[in-house]
Amino acid sequence: MACLLSCRRSSEASRDATITVYGFSVAKEPIEKDIFPAFSEEWLQKTGQKLSLSTSFAASEIVTNQILSGVDVDIAILAIERNATRLREGAATKSD
């Protein structure tokens, strides 16, 4: 988390922020019930910035297709390596 703190722009510190997560459906419960609440509380204590979580969970292939179709996402959690490869190749194609 130290990198996140040092990489954040000071002008954005007073604004609330949203993290958008698209992920494999198995990850939904631990992220929404355990991981994100703990992370957002620690983030608030360290930075004074409130975080909210916007999520979409489905099968790994569906998540990959949504992201490749242009969905704005901060974090992708995938279950299959080929989906990560497809995202990496899709991102490379867009930047060419």
ABEGO torsion letter per residue (X at the ends): XAAAAAABBAAAAABBBBBBBBBBAAAAAAAAAAAAAAAAAAAAAAAGBBBBBBBBBBBAAAAAAAAAAGBBBABBBBABAAAAAAAAAAAAAAAX
